[in-house]
């Protein structure tokens, strides 16, 4: 099948998949790591400057970050995937329209979330699991960070478009710049000015604004096409297509939020019945969730970085390149997550100590939590990679199902059921059980799609090798 010249000339169609993964995924990984560093840096400095209750407060407020990232992925991943799929088909005007709708939706959703959060902040934080001792810190922190929600959502969504436009390094720089600003301002505001937890929140928002401005500037000089004001009109058909693809990533984040809310409330309840009390488990969970999110950033970064490669080549019917990219993704995340497993099993005390001091009971609980809850971390990268793969090739419902498996179908019920029999230890053991089942599910669904593409390849007149250039070149 003869392809449009614009497709044949695009490096995504002929450059080595290994080089493309490095080119697109490394900046994406760095961007995701930097994004997670916003929360980790705050946790470290707040833990050192405010103490255990400060750590617990950032943990209680963290579901708001999940909501922001969920909206950014819903719109950003959905928009970028449609953008690349249409570029792969040679439909440039349609791709341009998707880019414009994506930009407008990101801005609108950020403003709405910020306003709603500020209006209903106290009851929401209590619902997120805040105790009476933690609530004042959580209110102070979130009242400020809520002002940054529009910038956080826009930046993460814009960066998906920037990567799809062929500029993964600039996407990375947007995130890095904000994180550097945040890291520099945290100690100044928290310790130098004596602002405490409010200083950590202010530093975060300023960093997010810087990142957003850099990303917005890029959109005025898009590489593949010129974006104009006329393309910013929100089109209902575009919204439907964006949501249908991005909703898998959205559900994955919302599922993480739901699990954390259930986790916070369960830990507070069963912690009160144990020798640890309510606040120690909440503080420990905050540290462990942030560290785990840092590791998960590798898988999400690789998955998002490979999205343009997968989407373009699937749209162009270059199935061998799609399969080769997915296979390499899985190998890379497995190696990275295996290294994380070793660190979590051997160095839990050292990792927790970075986030401030605590009582012997605090460190005892944290060490056990690390070793048990994250025991299956070495296979945790499989589910987000395969889920994002389905979204990238336009098979949204498979991506949605996979995004729900670990968090909603497996982990959430286990968090609620196991503590009834095992007490607070049941929360810890829920993690590895859910991780194992989710990984097996992702493996079989991914393997099935792998074989489907193989059959399409054999039945097609086009038989490109995974890393070979088209003959027309």
C-alpha positions as a Markdown table, in Angstrom:
| # | Residue | x | y | z |
|---|---|---|---|---|
| 1 | Unk | 0.0 | 0.0 | 0.0 |
| 2 | Unk | 1.5 | 3.3 | -1.1 |
| 3 | Unk | 1.6 | 5.9 | 1.7 |
| 4 | Unk | 1.5 | 9.7 | 1.4 |
| 5 | Unk | 4.9 | 11.3 | 0.9 |
| 6 | Unk | 4.5 | 13.2 | 4.2 |
| 7 | Unk | 4.3 | 9.9 | 6.0 |
| 8 | Unk | 7.2 | 8.3 | 4.2 |
| 9 | Unk | 9.4 | 11.4 | 5.0 |
| 10 | Unk | 8.5 | 11.4 | 8.7 |
| 11 | Unk | 11.4 | 9.9 | 10.8 |
| 12 | Unk | 8.8 | 8.1 | 12.9 |
| 13 | Unk | 8.2 | 5.9 | 9.9 |
| 14 | Unk | 11.8 | 4.8 | 9.2 |
| 15 | Unk | 14.2 | 5.8 | 12.0 |
| 16 | Unk | 15.4 | 3.0 | 14.3 |
| 17 | Unk | 12.8 | 2.3 | 17.0 |
| 18 | Unk | 15.6 | 2.1 | 19.6 |
| 19 | Unk | 16.8 | 5.6 | 18.7 |
| 20 | Unk | 13.2 | 6.9 | 18.6 |
| 21 | Unk | 12.5 | 5.5 | 22.1 |
| 22 | Unk | 15.7 | 7.1 | 23.4 |
| 23 | Unk | 14.9 | 10.4 | 21.6 |
| 24 | Unk | 11.3 | 10.6 | 22.8 |
| 25 | Unk | 11.2 | 8.7 | 26.1 |
| 26 | Unk | 14.3 | 10.0 | 27.8 |
| 27 | Unk | 13.0 | 13.6 | 27.8 |
| 28 | Unk | 9.6 | 12.3 | 28.7 |
| 29 | Unk | 10.9 | 10.3 | 31.6 |
| 30 | Unk | 12.9 | 13.3 | 32.9 |
| 31 | Unk | 9.8 | 15.5 | 32.6 |
| 32 | Unk | 7.7 | 13.0 | 34.6 |
| 33 | Unk | 10.4 | 12.6 | 37.2 |
| 34 | Unk | 10.6 | 16.3 | 37.5 |
| 35 | Unk | 6.8 | 16.5 | 37.8 |
| 36 | Unk | 6.9 | 14.0 | 40.7 |
| 37 | Unk | 9.8 | 15.9 | 42.2 |
| 38 | Unk | 7.5 | 18.8 | 42.9 |
| 39 | Unk | 5.7 | 16.7 | 45.5 |
| 40 | Unk | 8.8 | 14.9 | 46.8 |
| 41 | Unk | 10.8 | 18.1 | 47.3 |
| 42 | Unk | 7.9 | 19.7 | 49.1 |
| 43 | Unk | 7.6 | 16.5 | 51.2 |
| 44 | Unk | 11.3 | 16.6 | 52.1 |
| 45 | Unk | 11.5 | 20.2 | 53.0 |
| 46 | Unk | 8.1 | 20.3 | 54.8 |
| 47 | Unk | 9.1 | 17.1 | 56.7 |
| 48 | Unk | 12.3 | 18.8 | 57.8 |
| 49 | Unk | 10.8 | 22.1 | 58.6 |
| 50 | Unk | 7.3 | 21.2 | 59.8 |
| 51 | Unk | 7.6 | 17.6 | 60.9 |
| 52 | Unk | 5.5 | 14.5 | 60.7 |
| 53 | Unk | 2.2 | 16.4 | 60.6 |
| 54 | Unk | 3.4 | 18.3 | 57.6 |
| 55 | Unk | 4.2 | 15.1 | 55.8 |
| 56 | Unk | 0.7 | 13.8 | 56.7 |
| 57 | Unk | -0.8 | 17.1 | 55.4 |
| 58 | Unk | 0.8 | 16.8 | 52.0 |
| 59 | Unk | -0.4 | 13.2 | 51.8 |
| 60 | Unk | -4.0 | 14.2 | 52.5 |
| 61 | Unk | -3.7 | 17.0 | 49.8 |
| 62 | Unk | -2.1 | 14.7 | 47.2 |
| 63 | Unk | -5.4 | 13.4 | 45.7 |
| 64 | Unk | -5.8 | 17.0 | 44.3 |
| 65 | Unk | -2.6 | 16.4 | 42.3 |
| 66 | Unk | -4.0 | 13.1 | 41.0 |
| 67 | Unk | -7.1 | 15.0 | 39.8 |
| 68 | Unk | -4.9 | 17.6 | 38.0 |
| 69 | Unk | -2.7 | 14.9 | 36.3 |
| 70 | Unk | -5.9 | 12.9 | 35.5 |
| 71 | Unk | -7.4 | 15.8 | 33.6 |
| 72 | Unk | -4.1 | 16.7 | 31.9 |
| 73 | Unk | -3.7 | 13.1 | 30.7 |
| 74 | Unk | -7.4 | 12.8 | 29.7 |
| 75 | Unk | -7.1 | 15.8 | 27.4 |
| 76 | Unk | -3.3 | 15.8 | 26.7 |
| 77 | Unk | -2.9 | 12.1 | 25.9 |
| 78 | Unk | -6.2 | 12.0 | 24.0 |
| 79 | Unk | -5.4 | 15.1 | 22.0 |
| 80 | Unk | -1.8 | 14.1 | 21.3 |
| 81 | Unk | -2.9 | 10.6 | 20.2 |
| 82 | Unk | -5.5 | 11.9 | 17.8 |
| 83 | Unk | -3.0 | 14.5 | 16.5 |
| 84 | Unk | -0.4 | 11.7 | 15.7 |
| 85 | Unk | -3.0 | 9.3 | 14.3 |
| 86 | Unk | -4.2 | 11.9 | 11.9 |
| 87 | Unk | -0.6 | 12.9 | 11.0 |
| 88 | Unk | 0.1 | 9.3 | 10.3 |
| 89 | Unk | -2.9 | 9.2 | 7.9 |
| 90 | Unk | -1.8 | 12.4 | 6.2 |
| 91 | Unk | -4.8 | 14.4 | 7.4 |
| 92 | Unk | -2.9 | 17.6 | 8.6 |
| 93 | Unk | -5.9 | 19.9 | 8.9 |
| 94 | Unk | -7.7 | 17.4 | 11.1 |
| 95 | Unk | -4.6 | 17.0 | 13.3 |
| 96 | Unk | -4.4 | 20.8 | 13.6 |
| 97 | Unk | -8.0 | 21.0 | 14.8 |
| 98 | Unk | -7.3 | 18.4 | 17.5 |
| 99 | Unk | -4.3 | 20.4 | 18.7 |
| 100 | Unk | -6.4 | 23.5 | 19.1 |
| 101 | Unk | -9.3 | 21.8 | 20.9 |
| 102 | Unk | -6.8 | 20.2 | 23.3 |
| 103 | Unk | -5.3 | 23.5 | 24.2 |
| 104 | Unk | -8.7 | 25.1 | 25.0 |
| 105 | Unk | -9.9 | 22.2 | 27.0 |
| 106 | Unk | -6.8 | 22.1 | 29.2 |
| 107 | Unk | -7.1 | 25.8 | 30.1 |
| 108 | Unk | -10.9 | 25.5 | 30.8 |
| 109 | Unk | -10.6 | 22.4 | 33.0 |
| 110 | Unk | -7.8 | 23.9 | 35.1 |
| 111 | Unk | -9.8 | 27.0 | 35.9 |
| 112 | Unk | -13.0 | 25.1 | 36.8 |
| 113 | Unk | -11.1 | 22.7 | 39.1 |
| 114 | Unk | -9.3 | 25.5 | 40.9 |
| 115 | Unk | -12.6 | 27.3 | 41.7 |
| 116 | Unk | -14.4 | 24.2 | 42.8 |
| 117 | Unk | -11.5 | 23.1 | 45.0 |
| 118 | Unk | -11.4 | 26.4 | 46.9 |
| 119 | Unk | -15.2 | 26.5 | 47.4 |
| 120 | Unk | -15.4 | 23.0 | 49.0 |
| 121 | Unk | -11.9 | 22.6 | 50.4 |
| 122 | Unk | -12.5 | 21.7 | 54.0 |
| 123 | Unk | -15.1 | 18.9 | 53.6 |
| 124 | Unk | -13.1 | 17.5 | 50.7 |
| 125 | Unk | -9.9 | 17.3 | 52.8 |
| 126 | Unk | -11.8 | 15.6 | 55.6 |
| 127 | Unk | -13.1 | 13.1 | 53.0 |
| 128 | Unk | -9.6 | 12.6 | 51.8 |
| 129 | Unk | -8.7 | 11.2 | 55.3 |
| 130 | Unk | -7.5 | 14.3 | 57.2 |
| 131 | Unk | -7.5 | 14.0 | 61.0 |
| 132 | Unk | -8.1 | 17.0 | 63.4 |
| 133 | Unk | -4.4 | 17.4 | 64.0 |
| 134 | Unk | -3.5 | 17.4 | 60.3 |
| 135 | Unk | -6.4 | 19.5 | 58.9 |
| 136 | Unk | -5.0 | 23.0 | 59.7 |
| 137 | Unk | -1.8 | 22.2 | 57.8 |
| 138 | Unk | -3.7 | 20.6 | 54.9 |
| 139 | Unk | -5.9 | 23.6 | 54.6 |
| 140 | Unk | -3.0 | 26.1 | 54.6 |
| 141 | Unk | -1.1 | 24.0 | 52.0 |
| 142 | Unk | -4.0 | 23.4 | 49.6 |
| 143 | Unk | -5.5 | 26.9 | 49.6 |
| 144 | Unk | -2.3 | 28.0 | 48.0 |
| 145 | Unk | -1.6 | 25.1 | 45.7 |
| 146 | Unk | -5.2 | 25.2 | 44.3 |
| 147 | Unk | -4.2 | 28.5 | 42.7 |
| 148 | Unk | -1.7 | 26.6 | 40.6 |
| 149 | Unk | -4.0 | 23.9 | 39.4 |
| 150 | Unk | -4.7 | 25.6 | 36.0 |
| 151 | Unk | -0.9 | 25.9 | 35.4 |
| 152 | Unk | -0.2 | 22.3 | 36.5 |
| 153 | Unk | -2.9 | 20.9 | 34.2 |
| 154 | Unk | -2.0 | 23.1 | 31.2 |
| 155 | Unk | 1.7 | 22.3 | 31.5 |
| 156 | Unk | 1.3 | 18.6 | 31.6 |
| 157 | Unk | -1.2 | 18.6 | 28.7 |
| 158 | Unk | 0.8 | 21.1 | 26.6 |
| 159 | Unk | 3.9 | 18.9 | 27.0 |
| 160 | Unk | 2.0 | 15.9 | 25.4 |
| 161 | Unk | 1.4 | 18.1 | 22.3 |
| 162 | Unk | 5.0 | 19.4 | 22.3 |
| 163 | Unk | 6.3 | 15.8 | 22.3 |
| 164 | Unk | 3.9 | 14.9 | 19.5 |
| 165 | Unk | 5.2 | 17.8 | 17.5 |
| 166 | Unk | 8.7 | 16.3 | 17.6 |
| 167 | Unk | 10.2 | 18.4 | 20.4 |
| 168 | Unk | 10.6 | 16.0 | 23.4 |
| 169 | Unk | 13.6 | 17.9 | 24.8 |
| 170 | Unk | 11.7 | 21.2 | 25.0 |
| 171 | Unk | 8.9 | 19.4 | 26.7 |
| 172 | Unk | 11.4 | 18.2 | 29.3 |
| 173 | Unk | 12.9 | 21.6 | 29.7 |
| 174 | Unk | 9.5 | 23.0 | 30.6 |
| 175 | Unk | 9.2 | 20.6 | 33.5 |
| 176 | Unk | 12.8 | 20.9 | 34.6 |
| 177 | Unk | 12.7 | 24.7 | 34.8 |
| 178 | Unk | 9.7 | 24.7 | 37.1 |
| 179 | Unk | 11.2 | 22.0 | 39.3 |
| 180 | Unk | 14.5 | 23.9 | 39.6 |
| 181 | Unk | 12.6 | 27.0 | 40.6 |
| 182 | Unk | 10.6 | 25.1 | 43.1 |
| 183 | Unk | 13.6 | 23.4 | 44.6 |
| 184 | Unk | 15.4 | 26.7 | 45.0 |
| 185 | Unk | 12.5 | 28.5 | 46.6 |
| 186 | Unk | 11.4 | 25.8 | 49.0 |
| 187 | Unk | 14.2 | 26.2 | 51.6 |
| 188 | Unk | 14.1 | 30.0 | 51.1 |
| 189 | Unk | 10.4 | 30.2 | 51.8 |
| 190 | Unk | 10.1 | 27.5 | 54.4 |
| 191 | Unk | 13.2 | 28.2 | 56.5 |
| 192 | Unk | 14.5 | 31.6 | 55.3 |
| 193 | Unk | 11.2 | 33.5 | 55.4 |
| 194 | Unk | 9.7 | 31.2 | 58.1 |
| 195 | Unk | 6.6 | 30.5 | 56.1 |
| 196 | Unk | 6.5 | 26.8 | 57.0 |
| 197 | Unk | 4.1 | 24.7 | 55.0 |
| 198 | Unk | 2.7 | 27.8 | 53.2 |
| 199 | Unk | 6.2 | 28.5 | 51.9 |
| 200 | Unk | 6.4 | 25.0 | 50.3 |
| 201 | Unk | 3.0 | 25.5 | 48.6 |
| 202 | Unk | 4.0 | 29.0 | 47.3 |
| 203 | Unk | 7.3 | 27.6 | 45.8 |
| 204 | Unk | 5.3 | 24.9 | 44.1 |
| 205 | Unk | 2.9 | 27.3 | 42.4 |
| 206 | Unk | 5.6 | 29.6 | 41.2 |
| 207 | Unk | 7.5 | 26.7 | 39.7 |
| 208 | Unk | 4.3 | 25.6 | 37.9 |
| 209 | Unk | 3.7 | 29.0 | 36.5 |
| 210 | Unk | 7.2 | 29.2 | 35.0 |
| 211 | Unk | 6.7 | 25.7 | 33.4 |
| 212 | Unk | 3.3 | 26.7 | 32.0 |
| 213 | Unk | 4.6 | 30.0 | 30.4 |
| 214 | Unk | 7.5 | 28.1 | 28.7 |
| 215 | Unk | 5.1 | 25.5 | 27.3 |
| 216 | Unk | 2.6 | 28.1 | 26.1 |
| 217 | Unk | 5.4 | 30.0 | 24.3 |
| 218 | Unk | 6.3 | 26.9 | 22.3 |
| 219 | Unk | 2.7 | 26.5 | 21.1 |
| 220 | Unk | 3.0 | 29.8 | 19.2 |
| 221 | Unk | 5.7 | 28.3 | 17.1 |
| 222 | Unk | 4.5 | 24.7 | 16.5 |
| 223 | Unk | 6.9 | 22.8 | 14.1 |
| 224 | Unk | 4.6 | 20.6 | 12.1 |
| 225 | Unk | 2.0 | 23.3 | 11.4 |
| 226 | Unk | 1.0 | 26.8 | 12.4 |
| 227 | Unk | -1.6 | 26.9 | 15.2 |
| 228 | Unk | -4.0 | 29.8 | 14.8 |
| 229 | Unk | -6.7 | 31.3 | 17.0 |
| 230 | Unk | -9.3 | 29.8 | 14.7 |
| 231 | Unk | -8.2 | 26.2 | 15.6 |
| 232 | Unk | -8.7 | 26.9 | 19.3 |
| 233 | Unk | -12.5 | 26.5 | 18.9 |
| 234 | Unk | -13.7 | 23.5 | 20.9 |
| 235 | Unk | -15.4 | 21.0 | 18.6 |
| 236 | Unk | -17.8 | 18.4 | 19.9 |
| 237 | Unk | -16.5 | 15.7 | 17.6 |
| 238 | Unk | -13.0 | 16.4 | 18.6 |
| 239 | Unk | -13.9 | 16.3 | 22.3 |
| 240 | Unk | -15.5 | 12.9 | 21.9 |
| 241 | Unk | -12.5 | 11.5 | 20.1 |
| 242 | Unk | -10.1 | 13.0 | 22.7 |
| 243 | Unk | -12.0 | 11.7 | 25.6 |
| 244 | Unk | -12.4 | 8.2 | 24.1 |
| 245 | Unk | -8.7 | 7.8 | 23.8 |
| 246 | Unk | -7.5 | 9.7 | 26.9 |
| 247 | Unk | -10.0 | 8.3 | 29.3 |
| 248 | Unk | -7.8 | 5.2 | 30.0 |
| 249 | Unk | -5.0 | 7.4 | 31.3 |
| 250 | Unk | -7.6 | 9.5 | 33.1 |
| 251 | Unk | -9.2 | 6.5 | 34.9 |
| 252 | Unk | -5.7 | 5.3 | 35.9 |
| 253 | Unk | -5.1 | 8.5 | 37.8 |
| 254 | Unk | -8.6 | 8.7 | 39.2 |
| 255 | Unk | -8.2 | 5.1 | 40.3 |
| 256 | Unk | -5.0 | 6.0 | 42.1 |
| 257 | Unk | -6.8 | 8.9 | 43.8 |
| 258 | Unk | -9.7 | 6.7 | 44.9 |
| 259 | Unk | -7.2 | 4.1 | 46.3 |
| 260 | Unk | -5.3 | 6.8 | 48.2 |
| 261 | Unk | -8.4 | 8.2 | 49.7 |
| 262 | Unk | -9.5 | 4.7 | 50.8 |
| 263 | Unk | -5.9 | 4.1 | 52.0 |
| 264 | Unk | -5.8 | 7.2 | 54.1 |
| 265 | Unk | -9.1 | 6.5 | 55.8 |
| 266 | Unk | -8.3 | 2.9 | 56.3 |
| 267 | Unk | -4.9 | 3.7 | 57.7 |
| 268 | Unk | -6.3 | 6.3 | 60.1 |
| 269 | Unk | -9.1 | 4.0 | 61.3 |
| 270 | Unk | -7.0 | 0.8 | 61.8 |
| 271 | Unk | -4.0 | 2.8 | 62.9 |
| 272 | Unk | -6.0 | 4.2 | 65.8 |
| 273 | Unk | -6.7 | 0.6 | 66.8 |
| 274 | Unk | -3.0 | -0.3 | 66.7 |
| 275 | Unk | 0.0 | 0.8 | 68.7 |
| 276 | Unk | 1.0 | 3.3 | 66.0 |
| 277 | Unk | -2.0 | 5.6 | 66.2 |
| 278 | Unk | -3.6 | 7.4 | 63.2 |
| 279 | Unk | -1.0 | 10.0 | 62.3 |
| 280 | Unk | 2.1 | 7.7 | 61.9 |
| 281 | Unk | 0.5 | 5.5 | 59.2 |
| 282 | Unk | -0.8 | 8.7 | 57.4 |
| 283 | Unk | 2.7 | 10.2 | 57.4 |
| 284 | Unk | 4.4 | 7.0 | 56.3 |
| 285 | Unk | 1.9 | 6.4 | 53.5 |
| 286 | Unk | 2.6 | 10.0 | 52.3 |
| 287 | Unk | 6.3 | 9.2 | 52.0 |
| 288 | Unk | 5.9 | 5.8 | 50.4 |
| 289 | Unk | 3.3 | 7.0 | 47.9 |
| 290 | Unk | 5.5 | 9.8 | 46.7 |
| 291 | Unk | 8.5 | 7.5 | 46.4 |
| 292 | Unk | 6.5 | 4.9 | 44.5 |
| 293 | Unk | 5.1 | 7.7 | 42.2 |
| 294 | Unk | 8.7 | 8.7 | 41.5 |
| 295 | Unk | 9.4 | 5.1 | 40.3 |
| 296 | Unk | 6.1 | 5.0 | 38.4 |
| 297 | Unk | 7.2 | 8.1 | 36.6 |
| 298 | Unk | 9.7 | 6.0 | 34.6 |
| 299 | Unk | 6.9 | 3.8 | 33.2 |
| 300 | Unk | 4.6 | 6.7 | 32.5 |
| 301 | Unk | 7.4 | 8.7 | 31.0 |
| 302 | Unk | 8.4 | 5.8 | 28.7 |
| 303 | Unk | 4.8 | 5.2 | 27.8 |
| 304 | Unk | 4.1 | 8.8 | 27.0 |
| 305 | Unk | 7.3 | 9.2 | 25.1 |
| 306 | Unk | 6.5 | 6.2 | 22.9 |
| 307 | Unk | 3.0 | 7.4 | 22.2 |
| 308 | Unk | 3.9 | 9.4 | 19.1 |
| 309 | Unk | 5.9 | 6.4 | 17.8 |
| 310 | Unk | 3.1 | 3.9 | 18.4 |
| 311 | Unk | 0.3 | 6.2 | 17.2 |
| 312 | Unk | 2.0 | 7.3 | 14.0 |
| 313 | Unk | 3.1 | 3.9 | 12.9 |
| 314 | Unk | -0.2 | 2.2 | 13.8 |
| 315 | Unk | -2.0 | 4.9 | 11.7 |
| 316 | Unk | 0.5 | 4.3 | 8.9 |
| 317 | Unk | -0.1 | 0.5 | 9.2 |
| 318 | Unk | 3.6 | -0.1 | 10.0 |
| 319 | Unk | 2.7 | -2.9 | 12.5 |
| 320 | Unk | 6.2 | -4.4 | 12.8 |
| 321 | Unk | 7.5 | -1.1 | 14.2 |
| 322 | Unk | 4.6 | -0.9 | 16.6 |
| 323 | Unk | 5.3 | -4.4 | 18.0 |
| 324 | Unk | 9.1 | -3.7 | 18.2 |
| 325 | Unk | 8.5 | -0.5 | 20.1 |
| 326 | Unk | 6.2 | -2.2 | 22.6 |
| 327 | Unk | 8.6 | -5.1 | 23.2 |
| 328 | Unk | 11.5 | -2.7 | 23.9 |
| 329 | Unk | 9.3 | -0.6 | 26.2 |
| 330 | Unk | 8.4 | -3.6 | 28.4 |
| 331 | Unk | 12.1 | -4.7 | 28.6 |
| 332 | Unk | 13.2 | -1.3 | 29.7 |
| 333 | Unk | 10.6 | -0.8 | 32.4 |
| 334 | Unk | 11.2 | -4.3 | 33.8 |
| 335 | Unk | 14.9 | -3.6 | 34.3 |
| 336 | Unk | 14.2 | -0.2 | 36.0 |
| 337 | Unk | 11.5 | -1.5 | 38.3 |
| 338 | Unk | 13.7 | -4.5 | 39.3 |
| 339 | Unk | 16.4 | -2.0 | 40.4 |
| 340 | Unk | 13.7 | -0.2 | 42.5 |
| 341 | Unk | 12.7 | -3.5 | 44.1 |
| 342 | Unk | 16.3 | -4.0 | 45.3 |
| 343 | Unk | 16.4 | -0.5 | 46.8 |
| 344 | Unk | 13.0 | -0.8 | 48.5 |
| 345 | Unk | 13.9 | -4.1 | 50.1 |
| 346 | Unk | 17.5 | -3.2 | 51.2 |
| 347 | Unk | 17.3 | 0.5 | 52.0 |
| 348 | Unk | 13.8 | 1.5 | 53.3 |
| 349 | Unk | 15.1 | 3.2 | 56.5 |
| 350 | Unk | 17.6 | 5.3 | 54.5 |
| 351 | Unk | 14.9 | 6.4 | 52.0 |
| 352 | Unk | 12.4 | 7.3 | 54.8 |
| 353 | Unk | 15.1 | 9.3 | 56.7 |
| 354 | Unk | 15.4 | 11.7 | 53.7 |
| 355 | Unk | 11.9 | 13.0 | 54.6 |
| 356 | Unk | 12.7 | 14.0 | 58.1 |
| 357 | Unk | 12.9 | 12.5 | 61.6 |
| 358 | Unk | 10.4 | 10.5 | 63.5 |
| 359 | Unk | 9.8 | 8.2 | 66.4 |
| 360 | Unk | 11.1 | 4.6 | 66.5 |
| 361 | Unk | 7.5 | 3.5 | 65.9 |
| 362 | Unk | 7.3 | 5.8 | 62.8 |
| 363 | Unk | 10.4 | 4.2 | 61.3 |
| 364 | Unk | 9.4 | 0.7 | 62.2 |
| 365 | Unk | 6.1 | 1.1 | 60.5 |
| 366 | Unk | 7.6 | 2.8 | 57.4 |
| 367 | Unk | 10.2 | 0.0 | 56.9 |
| 368 | Unk | 7.6 | -2.8 | 57.1 |
| 369 | Unk | 5.3 | -0.8 | 54.7 |
| 370 | Unk | 8.0 | -0.3 | 52.1 |
| 371 | Unk | 9.1 | -4.0 | 52.1 |
| 372 | Unk | 5.6 | -5.5 | 52.1 |
| 373 | Unk | 3.4 | -3.0 | 50.1 |
| 374 | Unk | 5.9 | -2.6 | 47.3 |
| 375 | Unk | 7.1 | -6.3 | 47.2 |
| 376 | Unk | 5.9 | -6.8 | 43.6 |
| 377 | Unk | 7.2 | -3.5 | 42.3 |
| 378 | Unk | 9.5 | -5.2 | 39.8 |
| 379 | Unk | 6.4 | -6.0 | 37.6 |
| 380 | Unk | 4.5 | -2.8 | 38.2 |
| 381 | Unk | 5.7 | -1.1 | 35.0 |
| 382 | Unk | 3.8 | -3.6 | 32.7 |
| 383 | Unk | 0.3 | -2.4 | 33.4 |
| 384 | Unk | 0.8 | 1.4 | 32.6 |
| 385 | Unk | 2.9 | 0.6 | 29.5 |
| 386 | Unk | 0.3 | -1.8 | 28.0 |
| 387 | Unk | -2.6 | 0.4 | 29.0 |
| 388 | Unk | -1.0 | 3.5 | 27.3 |
| 389 | Unk | -0.2 | 1.3 | 24.3 |
| 390 | Unk | -3.9 | 0.6 | 23.7 |
| 391 | Unk | -4.7 | 4.3 | 24.1 |
| 392 | Unk | -1.9 | 5.2 | 21.6 |
| 393 | Unk | -3.3 | 2.9 | 18.9 |
| 394 | Unk | -6.9 | 4.1 | 19.4 |
| 395 | Unk | -8.2 | 1.0 | 21.2 |
| 396 | Unk | -9.5 | 3.1 | 24.1 |
| 397 | Unk | -11.7 | 0.5 | 25.9 |
| 398 | Unk | -8.9 | -2.0 | 26.3 |
| 399 | Unk | -6.8 | 0.8 | 27.8 |
| 400 | Unk | -9.6 | 1.8 | 30.1 |
| 401 | Unk | -10.1 | -1.8 | 31.4 |
| 402 | Unk | -6.4 | -2.2 | 32.0 |
| 403 | Unk | -6.2 | 1.2 | 33.8 |
| 404 | Unk | -8.9 | 0.0 | 36.2 |
| 405 | Unk | -7.5 | -3.4 | 36.9 |
| 406 | Unk | -4.8 | -2.7 | 39.6 |
| 407 | Unk | -6.4 | 0.2 | 41.4 |
| 408 | Unk | -10.2 | -0.3 | 41.2 |
| 409 | Unk | -10.8 | -4.0 | 40.5 |
| 410 | Unk | -8.0 | -5.5 | 42.7 |
| 411 | Unk | -6.4 | -3.0 | 45.1 |
| 412 | Unk | -9.4 | -1.1 | 46.4 |
| 413 | Unk | -11.4 | -4.1 | 47.4 |
| 414 | Unk | -8.3 | -5.7 | 49.0 |
| 415 | Unk | -7.6 | -2.5 | 51.0 |
| 416 | Unk | -11.2 | -2.6 | 52.4 |
| 417 | Unk | -11.4 | -6.4 | 53.0 |
| 418 | Unk | -8.0 | -7.6 | 54.2 |
| 419 | Unk | -7.7 | -5.2 | 57.2 |
| 420 | Unk | -10.9 | -6.7 | 58.6 |
| 421 | Unk | -9.0 | -10.0 | 59.1 |
| 422 | Unk | -5.3 | -8.7 | 59.4 |
| 423 | Unk | -5.8 | -5.3 | 60.9 |
| 424 | Unk | -3.5 | -2.5 | 59.6 |
| 425 | Unk | -1.2 | -5.2 | 58.1 |
| 426 | Unk | -4.0 | -6.0 | 55.7 |
| 427 | Unk | -3.3 | -2.7 | 53.9 |
| 428 | Unk | 0.3 | -3.6 | 53.3 |
| 429 | Unk | -0.5 | -7.1 | 51.9 |
| 430 | Unk | -3.1 | -5.7 | 49.6 |
| 431 | Unk | -0.4 | -4.0 | 47.5 |
| 432 | Unk | 1.6 | -7.0 | 46.2 |
| 433 | Unk | -1.5 | -9.2 | 45.7 |
| 434 | Unk | -3.1 | -6.5 | 43.4 |
| 435 | Unk | 0.2 | -5.8 | 41.6 |
| 436 | Unk | 0.6 | -9.5 | 40.7 |
| 437 | Unk | -2.9 | -10.0 | 39.3 |
| 438 | Unk | -2.8 | -6.7 | 37.4 |
| 439 | Unk | 0.6 | -7.6 | 35.8 |
| 440 | Unk | -0.7 | -11.0 | 34.6 |
| 441 | Unk | -3.8 | -9.4 | 33.1 |
| 442 | Unk | -1.7 | -6.8 | 31.2 |
| 443 | Unk | 0.6 | -9.5 | 29.9 |
| 444 | Unk | -2.1 | -11.6 | 28.4 |
| 445 | Unk | -4.0 | -8.6 | 26.9 |
| 446 | Unk | -0.8 | -7.2 | 25.4 |
| 447 | Unk | 0.3 | -10.6 | 24.1 |
| 448 | Unk | -3.1 | -11.0 | 22.3 |
| 449 | Unk | -2.8 | -7.6 | 20.6 |
| 450 | Unk | 0.8 | -8.4 | 19.7 |
| 451 | Unk | -0.4 | -11.5 | 17.8 |
| 452 | Unk | -3.3 | -9.6 | 16.1 |
| 453 | Unk | -0.8 | -7.1 | 14.7 |
| 454 | Unk | 1.4 | -9.9 | 13.6 |
| 455 | Unk | -1.5 | -11.4 | 11.7 |
| 456 | Unk | -2.3 | -8.0 | 10.1 |
| 457 | Unk | 1.3 | -7.8 | 9.1 |
| 458 | Unk | 1.3 | -11.2 | 7.4 |
| 459 | Unk | -2.0 | -10.5 | 5.6 |
| 460 | Unk | -0.9 | -7.1 | 4.3 |
| 461 | Unk | 1.1 | -6.3 | 1.1 |
| 462 | Unk | 3.4 | -4.1 | 3.3 |
| 463 | Unk | 6.1 | -6.1 | 5.2 |
| 464 | Unk | 8.4 | -3.5 | 6.7 |
| 465 | Unk | 11.1 | -4.6 | 9.1 |
| 466 | Unk | 10.9 | -3.0 | 12.5 |
| 467 | Unk | 13.9 | -0.9 | 12.0 |
| 468 | Unk | 14.2 | -0.8 | 8.2 |
| 469 | Unk | 13.5 | 2.3 | 6.1 |
| 470 | Unk | 10.8 | 2.1 | 3.5 |
| 471 | Unk | 12.1 | 1.1 | 0.1 |
| 472 | Unk | 10.9 | 4.5 | -1.4 |
| 473 | Unk | 13.7 | 6.1 | 0.6 |
